[in-house]
């Protein structure tokens, strides 16, 4: 990992003053020991017109892995460090930021005892970071640096020239130029923004990071238009990192043994929903519709099959008419989040006795699910491969046989009404299919007939005259059949 | 000394029963129990009082003591162990609880009453230090209550009551253990189990003839077993009864009762029954028979035993099916289930009761053969099979040969009786996407394997496997196997190498393996292919509707997102198998292949982009600038020589890394560019090929590859090495150097005999991998060949990986054996699921 800081000058205002500003003599190569390797400072060019300092951090990747493993509770916080092959020795990440603050600590503070006026004055500066990992790409790089007075050149680096179809990597070659900033300000920008762009930190984020951020951001972070993004990324989601290390390891290993990325299998919980709870109106409407259907059925003991993060369980708990609520999900991660959301550990005994969260799978029959009044399958079936759907049908309608079953699923016809959804795309990366109203009804009627249920359909959300509602709901009931028979007889 | 026949009473006691001793304090119950039963069979209330209160005579602890007693007795009975309760049991209420307990576990309650005079009891109590001050009135009360109880014991539900009067009779009595009537485990057959006949005597005679019986006797001494429903509906119930009764009489047959005999039996005993469901026909036909014959029939039916446990417990025969917990048990509800089965309480659209699908839940090791529910075809489900193929409804009469498990049938001569509803294969045990049960896989489990004993799966690993299996895997019916992980060879000390084949050859030599095969390791993604000859073969064997097989990864995920591509690959494989003549040669209509699918970039493209190519891109972009800066500084006379040298080496290592992964990537379009390299045929119909020597395996596979005109299949290069011959070992090393020098991933060294044990009888590693020096950069990082890194990496520990590899191998073998032997799906899936769970155990992923 490597970057250069250069300046230009004249005989009166020589570029080599950079040496004073950085507290590093241009005529020497110096080495500093840091926690992950050796940082070298040297000057490839140094005369009155042009002076460039290079910071080169020699990282030991094996030591990095070992360090990462030993830290925290069972694993490195940074997913990249858990891999034995990683880009840390080459890319400019938080390791480089730390080295920067270590090697140029006085310069960063703007201290220059010998020539105080130098430190306070802006200089023409050119900073080059050849490999900057940038989540958000060149556009975000510009959005972060330009408001600070930098002229930004950010070019994406191709993944592999031999395989142009693979596209660009997440790295950009960054060149920053300015005439209006001091060296100290430039260093502080880099110190904060390198890890922000990388969106990963190699050390555990502790509470004192807030102080560090406030110190380094003094004078520029407060007015930055991307302040919120910078803050939240810099202070990486502390608990989510801990959680990752604690709970996903088994899945990480399964992904590894299959040569796939862990994200491709540990995706039961959407990344965008885990940071902040912002219930979309549709999700709320869906819950209301489900609650209404359950109340009509008179159900007291309810299964939430595929309860995910437990939003519906939470809503059910608020109504004492539901005396027993069981949330079932196949993802342990989802269950942990649900348990945290419900504050199960702090709940009063009386309320806690009404709710239970357990791991289960609808690909198998499960004796524990027998004998309930109602079951909800909200936005669940579309996460199954179609050939596996009959297994779920039998597990729910054939084996568990609750009196009432409420099923909701997206109506694919409505997708044209989502402005943000590109044509032909499904609403969620893990949706294996999305059905039209016709397809959903045909399926529901077949299932109902095969297993002796009656079924009726209801719209959820605005019922568009042309394409129908965004969510479709089917309410299956064994009573309906009996009532019909009673009427017939 | 020879034993003289005792002059005392002989008390028969059933081998599985709850024996209740009834007698006053001091009547000698404990002594009696000690003398006639095993110490562990006896549970005494005094002992339980001691357990909960430290005082065997503390009457205030009685309630808790009896809770404990009932709990212990319940556990023993559930496990099928005779239990003797040593408590006074003189009160009806305490006996009632014990009778309930016996019924709950479907065993016979037996009472043995010790009616001993008051004076004797009092004298005995007085002689015991701990009971010396027991008041006489207590004994008096006991005896009063006992006397009152005597006459009602049978009415209370005791199936045998032995009353011993006086100390003398108690002293001289002997207990003999009796088998249960249903326990015929000592009979090993061979058997011919025959389905529901319903008066179809012509079909019965034809079937007996086809089975080889001549006038009711088999020349090889086989025994026929009738599953009941001999009578009703058909043309000649008397003829069927005459034949079956004669065969049972002569010892050529066994027979269990069906619900139809049962009802006819009640009619014969003069009870009021409805003459429906074909009973009227039987009554009419029997009118023409003699009174004597009707009496014989009545006696025959009366004596029928609800079900039989045969062949060492491996076979259970009954009329309507029986869950495992009822096998060999004796109670009203066992008889009722055996005769009528369990219903859900609902009725179907034809007004007939809906049967509870007990066979779906069945997880027992004994095969259950039954009838009762007419189905078009007899087929196994969870080790159960229904033989009622509706002969009387114009179907056929079916028999099962045991232990051969062959089906033999004869068609009905005509429709003798119109069925109330069409014959359906759906219940019990259709193929309608019915899933496995969570209890088969969930939580901490231990899988019994025939090659390595018990293999444990931890709860958290099962939880992870459940998620992956449920959300991503192919249908479990098409997932009969997952490949085990493989350990690398022991770490090499050869300079510049972390892995080197010399260690592999040496290890196998130490394990006593003289000859090994080195197989080229294809750098792609592991793939298992289940190829059926056609969709019909897939339906018949795997019960799926549509796909002709499956192609999946090492975690059971389908290789291709769309079914058409999978079918295209299966089609090419099928053609190659057919052209090579393997269907006939291996006598099969399906084949399970272990293979590698190439290129690596096909499936691992996400990983390549996010990790490998990213590292290549970062290093490729950083070094030119860094080296230029160092060179600039050097030109200025600054001493950076050492640093520059190191950076140049690092740049070269990074470039070598990029070259390494690039070798395993190429662009594909549809199936163009896709290659499949099969290296083992795992199983075919009826047998696992896991023990077929690798040279024979490869010869079969070579023929497939040669006959594939599409270019999909790729051969596996190989070299044979004698581990004891230095020349041969040298040639093996040379071969590896050449292979990896060309950029190959490396090789796998396997014992030629495939499934091999060492001198101590332990499984030998089925293979070890020797990965190439350049390839390992992808695993250990671009710079792993630097001496200081190699030194550090040589400290890697292989023990856990090797143990994991063997455990997964044993589970894989187990899955194949269970598959080949036609065991129920849940048994195969159990082993497959365990492999996936073990894959989530913590182990260094670079190994």
Interface residues (C-beta under 8 A of the other chain):
Chain A: X1 X2 X4 X27 X28 X29 X40 X42 X43 X44 X45 X46 X52 X54 X56 X58 X61 X62 X83 X84 X85 X86 X87 X89 X90 X91 X128 X130 X131 X133 X157 X158 X159 X160 X162 X163 X165 X166 X167 X169 X170 X171 X173 X249 X250 X251 X253 X254 X256 X257 X258 X259 X260 X261 X264 X265 X268 X330 X331 X332 X359 X360 X361 X362 X363 X364 X365 X366 X367 X368 X383 X384 X385 X387 X388 X389 X390 X391 X392 X393 X394 X395 X398 X452
Chain B: X346 X360 X432 X433 X434 X435 X436 X437 X438 X439 X440 X441 X442 X460 X461 X463 X464 X465 X466 X467 X468 X469 X470 X471 X472 X474 X475 X476 X485 X525 X546 X547 X553 X554 X555 X557 X558 X563 X600 X601 X603 X604 X605 X606 X607 X608 X609 X610 X611 X612 X613 X614 X615 X616 X617 X618 X619 X621 X622 X623 X624 X625 X626 X628 X629 X630 X631 X632 X633 X636 X638 X639 X640 X643 X646 X647 X650 X654 X657 X658 X662 X665 X667 X778 X779 X780 X781 X782 X783 X784 X789 X792 X793 X836 X839 X840 X841 X842 X843 X845 X846
